[in-house]
Amino acid sequence: MPVWLREHSWRQTLTAVYLSLPVRGARATPANIFCGEQYLKVSIPPFLFEAILYAPIDDTNSTAKIGNGNIFFTLYKKEPAMWDSLTLANADKEKLQHLRENAVLKAHEKTKEETEAKKITKQEHKKYALEATMKVEEAERKRIEDLKEKERQKVAKELELWKNQQKDADKYKSIQKRGELHQEIEPLKERKKEKINKTRIPNEGTFKTRLKSTKGHSSCSMFSQNLKEEQLPAPRSAATIKVNFTPRVFPTALRESRVAEEEEWLHKQAEARRIINSDLSELEDLKEEEKNPDWLKDKGNKMFAMGNYLGAVNAYNLAVRLNNKLPLLYLNRAACHLKLRNLHKAIEDSSKALELLIPPVPDNENARVKAHVRRGTAFCQLELYTEGLQDYEAALKINPKNKNVEKDAEKIRHLIQGTMQSS
């Protein structure tokens, strides 16, 4: 039985009421005090104080101070006036009960409004932080692209300069070769003339002399022609090269052959390579190991363990774009969305994970339990207790020995029963 506190003192001004309530031997905390517009309650077991105030007060600005075994209330009146007494006189039980229920209902509504306002403010802060992060990343990406473009232009200029130098060097070599060839031909001509002059007979006729000179001229032209033929190589002969590829052979005995599964595996590998080689702009600056979905999953797990849930979601998003057939990616991303209060996205990812965890086998039992629990948790946080209970019961069917899931399911049943009774 509670002990009613009858001793109290109060005084008032035109705008405020000052109330002193002694609570000797009891430890009071702000959680023991409830103040409404016209209802005041102090519950410090075993003591209890309850008062229906004479007129409404401003419960938002009113204060309570605890110290030296007393609680000092400063209650600001809504309308300036002098009260005849602290509490409302001649109030029957029904009126008192009505005022008490109204006070509790208003307090609940006020708390709900404050919670919604905090939620909206938090979402706005997150949105602003995300936009700021995106701007920073966009500026960094633009800076990297500018650096790449400058390097590309620099390399193009260097390549063009090298080509011009190579052309100049080729021209110089061709000119030098022509000069050397000319220097080689001139001494040969001189030697030939000397031989002709030595072998010439003085008393011979004009016909023989002309014949010898013609022979010498023809031998000189034949020599120069031979030089030209040595300079220019003969054109290559055309041919066709046949290439035969070795067929892919799996080292599996015929009686244990899984050709269909192996072909499916090859198809998935080819699809994964096609996605990686597609025009994903964010993959251009990544290393080869960073394009691996398993590597991205491990990175997201580390970020989740460090409390960086937004970073983990980004890692899982990129991994899903690379391979959308891994149920653990959706399952882990659902856990991140639960932490970020993105409840609808958590439900979607959990449902997608359950779709990919078919057929149900003992190896994916733990994953299916986690998917049902996370989806059920999201439903319960959305106050959809019936749908949440269905997921928890499905998890219990998969693993009946899980005590934590059983306790949570029992709590949800009590919540549903309490809601039905109150309605």
Secondary structure as UniProt FT lines:
FT   STRAND          3..4
FT   STRAND          9..12
FT   STRAND          16..22
FT   TURN            24..25
FT   HELIX           30..32
FT   STRAND          33..35
FT   STRAND          39..44
FT   TURN            45..46
FT   STRAND          47..53
FT   TURN            59..61
FT   STRAND          63..67
FT   TURN            68..69
FT   STRAND          70..77
FT   HELIX           93..199
FT   TURN            202..203
FT   HELIX           206..231
FT   HELIX           254..256
FT   HELIX           259..277
FT   HELIX           281..283
FT   TURN            284..285
FT   HELIX           289..291
FT   HELIX           293..305
FT   TURN            306..307
FT   HELIX           309..322
FT   TURN            324..325
FT   HELIX           327..339
FT   TURN            340..341
FT   HELIX           343..356
FT   HELIX           362..364
FT   HELIX           365..381
FT   TURN            382..383
FT   HELIX           385..398
FT   TURN            400..401
FT   HELIX           403..422
//
